[in-house]
Amino acid sequence: MAKKKRTGAIADFDLIQKEIKKDARADSVTELFRSFGKANLAYLNQLERKPLTTSISNKQYFSFINAKTKSRAVNQGSFQDGALMDKFLNAVRSKQIANELSSEEITRACYTLAVSLACTVDLENPGYKQTPGTYFQYLVTHLLTREFDCAPSERVRVKIGKDEVPLTMDLVLDLGNGKPKYHIAIKNSSRERASEVWTHQRILDTAFQSKKYIGIFAGLAESKLDHRTNDVTEICVPDQWRAYQHFVSRISAIYYLDPPTAYLNLNHKEPPMIVKPFGDFFFDDWPRNGS
């Protein structure tokens, strides 16, 4: 079967895919995110924005409209123009993110980069359902590999009896002997796949007891648009998360671009769980010292 061709503002997506697999930390990858982000914003900014309804406190959403096609819900307060995106990517390029932007600015810039691509796919290439999630994974991979100056991996090998079995994950960072190791799950939304995050962490905890992997989850949002009613809700399962955190394994921190209120409230529940806006990662000391 012939491969479907991407068109419009995401026509060059394969180039990002190729370059990030070659060297996820490269300056050239930062510039690809810049050019790609600008192309997506240029496409979207010519379109109508349809306000949506929601009962979510302190949030407003809209969809981009192209003819009769509607994009996913966009957080109006988080979606920014190209100026903030440029400022953020300049800081990524100079490795001065935390010195040049606030946590809020970082979160909004990353949200704009990720969601602008997702909306473009919704409107121009809806058959590419995995592309937005892959793009978000590449964005987080690029940022964290530059932050830690560490090449990424998507696999670890675990021993089962006499065999070594490969286990595929979203992102694994091993900073070297005596330094932290990270298991980073990256999802546009967790939904039914949340258990996978804690299960993978449990496997690592058991297989590498003396070489602890720090578990981090990076999520975009948990918002869902009802295309019939134009209403936006957040699909969350906080009690399930508490059970996973208590009975399965411990995820050290969870960072969102559009943090759901139900998950932010877990900061005040048992067992201990840290849920924050994504930008806070660049100001938190614990990821660097591995505690």
Beta strands, then each sheet from edge to edge (+ up, - down):
strand 1: 48-54
strand 2: 61-66
strand 3: 69-70
strand 4: 74-75
strand 5: 153-160
strand 6: 163-174
strand 7: 181-187
strand 8: 213-219
strand 9: 223-226
strand 10: 231-234
strand 11: 253-256
strand 12: 275-277
sheet 1: 3+ 2- 1+ 10+ 9-
sheet 2: 3+ 2- 4+
sheet 3: 5+ 6- 7+ 8+ 11+ 12+
end
